[in-house]
Amino acid sequence: RAQDGEESLDADGLHISADSVVVVWVETIDTGRVDAAGSAVPDYEVTGSGEAIVFRDGKAFTARWQRPQEADFFSFADLNGNQIPLSPGRTWLHITPSTGSVDWS
């Protein structure tokens, strides 16, 4: 993991990494709340379905996410409906507003 070109390290100086990274795009809900700086504090609709990208094994897979109810786990499928299994180990889920974009290399 890196942010602003600087690699992230844990307390032992080891690189922070994940075996799978999933980006899901979700709708935002205006809560009417603001933080101390005056910025809007939205809520996120994380049930239903939407677009996703699954990164694992050095590849990016265009996908759809599904989560029927809050008590359910997220599931991911390719555009043909085939389930995309996550790699065993650590998974990071990045929730992104539907208007947001993600770049990777």
VOBA-592575 format. One record per residue (C-alpha): residue number from 1; residue in three letters; chain; x, y, z. Coordinates in steps of 0.02 Angstrom, whole numbers. Example, Ala and Ser with C-alpha at 12.3 -4.5 7.8 and 13.67 -1.06 7.14 Angstrom:
// VOBA-592575
<pt resi="1" resn="ALA" chain="A" px="615" py="-225" pz="390"/>
<pt resi="2" resn="SER" chain="A" px="684" py="-53" pz="357"/>
// end
This chain:
// VOBA-592575
<pt resi="1" resn="ARG" chain="A" px="0" py="0" pz="0"/>
<pt resi="2" resn="ALA" chain="A" px="59" py="175" pz="-39"/>
<pt resi="3" resn="GLN" chain="A" px="-21" py="345" pz="-20"/>
<pt resi="4" resn="ASP" chain="A" px="41" py="502" pz="-106"/>
<pt resi="5" resn="GLY" chain="A" px="190" py="403" pz="-170"/>
<pt resi="6" resn="GLU" chain="A" px="246" py="349" pz="4"/>
<pt resi="7" resn="GLU" chain="A" px="238" py="166" pz="54"/>
<pt resi="8" resn="SER" chain="A" px="140" py="124" pz="211"/>
<pt resi="9" resn="LEU" chain="A" px="230" py="24" pz="344"/>
<pt resi="10" resn="ASP" chain="A" px="166" py="-61" pz="502"/>
<pt resi="11" resn="ALA" chain="A" px="240" py="-38" pz="677"/>
<pt resi="12" resn="ASP" chain="A" px="374" py="-168" pz="636"/>
<pt resi="13" resn="GLY" chain="A" px="426" py="-77" pz="477"/>
<pt resi="14" resn="LEU" chain="A" px="347" py="-208" pz="363"/>
<pt resi="15" resn="HIS" chain="A" px="249" py="-159" pz="208"/>
<pt resi="16" resn="ILE" chain="A" px="61" py="-156" pz="232"/>
<pt resi="17" resn="SER" chain="A" px="-22" py="-266" pz="103"/>
<pt resi="18" resn="ALA" chain="A" px="-180" py="-365" pz="64"/>
<pt resi="19" resn="ASP" chain="A" px="-210" py="-526" pz="-32"/>
<pt resi="20" resn="SER" chain="A" px="-368" py="-456" pz="-112"/>
<pt resi="21" resn="VAL" chain="A" px="-429" py="-278" pz="-132"/>
<pt resi="22" resn="VAL" chain="A" px="-608" py="-244" pz="-183"/>
<pt resi="23" resn="VAL" chain="A" px="-676" py="-74" pz="-235"/>
<pt resi="24" resn="VAL" chain="A" px="-866" py="-57" pz="-230"/>
<pt resi="25" resn="TRP" chain="A" px="-963" py="93" pz="-294"/>
<pt resi="26" resn="VAL" chain="A" px="-1115" py="139" pz="-189"/>
<pt resi="27" resn="GLU" chain="A" px="-1246" py="275" pz="-182"/>
<pt resi="28" resn="THR" chain="A" px="-1225" py="408" pz="-49"/>
<pt resi="29" resn="ILE" chain="A" px="-1366" py="473" pz="61"/>
<pt resi="30" resn="ASP" chain="A" px="-1372" py="653" pz="122"/>
<pt resi="31" resn="THR" chain="A" px="-1385" py="642" pz="311"/>
<pt resi="32" resn="GLY" chain="A" px="-1392" py="830" pz="337"/>
<pt resi="33" resn="ARG" chain="A" px="-1244" py="815" pz="457"/>
<pt resi="34" resn="VAL" chain="A" px="-1077" py="905" pz="443"/>
<pt resi="35" resn="ASP" chain="A" px="-909" py="873" pz="527"/>
<pt resi="36" resn="ALA" chain="A" px="-808" py="998" pz="629"/>
<pt resi="37" resn="ALA" chain="A" px="-736" py="1072" pz="468"/>
<pt resi="38" resn="GLY" chain="A" px="-909" py="1097" pz="394"/>
<pt resi="39" resn="SER" chain="A" px="-896" py="956" pz="267"/>
<pt resi="40" resn="ALA" chain="A" px="-1048" py="848" pz="231"/>
<pt resi="41" resn="VAL" chain="A" px="-1054" py="679" pz="320"/>
<pt resi="42" resn="PRO" chain="A" px="-1148" py="561" pz="203"/>
<pt resi="43" resn="ASP" chain="A" px="-1211" py="386" pz="236"/>
<pt resi="44" resn="TYR" chain="A" px="-1180" py="247" pz="111"/>
<pt resi="45" resn="GLU" chain="A" px="-1305" py="124" pz="37"/>
<pt resi="46" resn="VAL" chain="A" px="-1213" py="-40" pz="58"/>
<pt resi="47" resn="THR" chain="A" px="-1357" py="-158" pz="24"/>
<pt resi="48" resn="GLY" chain="A" px="-1419" py="-203" pz="-148"/>
<pt resi="49" resn="SER" chain="A" px="-1297" py="-217" pz="-292"/>
<pt resi="50" resn="GLY" chain="A" px="-1179" py="-114" pz="-397"/>
<pt resi="51" resn="GLU" chain="A" px="-1015" py="-103" pz="-491"/>
<pt resi="52" resn="ALA" chain="A" px="-850" py="-165" pz="-420"/>
<pt resi="53" resn="ILE" chain="A" px="-671" py="-206" pz="-462"/>
<pt resi="54" resn="VAL" chain="A" px="-587" py="-356" pz="-380"/>
<pt resi="55" resn="PHE" chain="A" px="-397" py="-355" pz="-371"/>
<pt resi="56" resn="ARG" chain="A" px="-315" py="-522" pz="-335"/>
<pt resi="57" resn="ASP" chain="A" px="-169" py="-624" pz="-398"/>
<pt resi="58" resn="GLY" chain="A" px="-99" py="-470" pz="-485"/>
<pt resi="59" resn="LYS" chain="A" px="-254" py="-449" pz="-593"/>
<pt resi="60" resn="ALA" chain="A" px="-404" py="-331" pz="-595"/>
<pt resi="61" resn="PHE" chain="A" px="-577" py="-406" pz="-626"/>
<pt resi="62" resn="THR" chain="A" px="-725" py="-299" pz="-677"/>
<pt resi="63" resn="ALA" chain="A" px="-867" py="-358" pz="-566"/>
<pt resi="64" resn="ARG" chain="A" px="-1037" py="-330" pz="-487"/>
<pt resi="65" resn="TRP" chain="A" px="-1062" py="-334" pz="-299"/>
<pt resi="66" resn="GLN" chain="A" px="-1216" py="-397" pz="-211"/>
<pt resi="67" resn="ARG" chain="A" px="-1272" py="-387" pz="-30"/>
<pt resi="68" resn="PRO" chain="A" px="-1459" py="-416" pz="-9"/>
<pt resi="69" resn="GLN" chain="A" px="-1468" py="-366" pz="176"/>
<pt resi="70" resn="GLU" chain="A" px="-1354" py="-286" pz="305"/>
<pt resi="71" resn="ALA" chain="A" px="-1330" py="-455" pz="392"/>
<pt resi="72" resn="ASP" chain="A" px="-1266" py="-533" pz="230"/>
<pt resi="73" resn="PHE" chain="A" px="-1088" py="-539" pz="167"/>
<pt resi="74" resn="PHE" chain="A" px="-1039" py="-454" pz="5"/>
<pt resi="75" resn="SER" chain="A" px="-1024" py="-569" pz="-146"/>
<pt resi="76" resn="PHE" chain="A" px="-938" py="-529" pz="-310"/>
<pt resi="77" resn="ALA" chain="A" px="-971" py="-594" pz="-485"/>
<pt resi="78" resn="ASP" chain="A" px="-896" py="-558" pz="-656"/>
<pt resi="79" resn="LEU" chain="A" px="-1005" py="-482" pz="-791"/>
<pt resi="80" resn="ASN" chain="A" px="-1061" py="-657" pz="-846"/>
<pt resi="81" resn="GLY" chain="A" px="-1125" py="-695" pz="-670"/>
<pt resi="82" resn="ASN" chain="A" px="-982" py="-810" pz="-619"/>
<pt resi="83" resn="GLN" chain="A" px="-931" py="-791" pz="-437"/>
<pt resi="84" resn="ILE" chain="A" px="-759" py="-714" pz="-409"/>
<pt resi="85" resn="PRO" chain="A" px="-679" py="-795" pz="-256"/>
<pt resi="86" resn="LEU" chain="A" px="-563" py="-688" pz="-152"/>
<pt resi="87" resn="SER" chain="A" px="-386" py="-747" pz="-115"/>
<pt resi="88" resn="PRO" chain="A" px="-364" py="-828" pz="56"/>
<pt resi="89" resn="GLY" chain="A" px="-295" py="-704" pz="181"/>
<pt resi="90" resn="ARG" chain="A" px="-318" py="-519" pz="208"/>
<pt resi="91" resn="THR" chain="A" px="-450" py="-427" pz="105"/>
<pt resi="92" resn="TRP" chain="A" px="-476" py="-239" pz="98"/>
<pt resi="93" resn="LEU" chain="A" px="-645" py="-172" pz="47"/>
<pt resi="94" resn="HIS" chain="A" px="-644" py="7" pz="-17"/>
<pt resi="95" resn="ILE" chain="A" px="-816" py="89" pz="-21"/>
<pt resi="96" resn="THR" chain="A" px="-822" py="227" pz="-152"/>
<pt resi="97" resn="PRO" chain="A" px="-964" py="348" pz="-191"/>
<pt resi="98" resn="SER" chain="A" px="-1047" py="308" pz="-358"/>
<pt resi="99" resn="THR" chain="A" px="-978" py="471" pz="-429"/>
<pt resi="100" resn="GLY" chain="A" px="-799" py="429" pz="-377"/>
<pt resi="101" resn="SER" chain="A" px="-658" py="355" pz="-478"/>
<pt resi="102" resn="VAL" chain="A" px="-512" py="242" pz="-440"/>
<pt resi="103" resn="ASP" chain="A" px="-342" py="235" pz="-526"/>
<pt resi="104" resn="TRP" chain="A" px="-218" py="93" pz="-513"/>
<pt resi="105" resn="SER" chain="A" px="-58" py="35" pz="-594"/>
// end
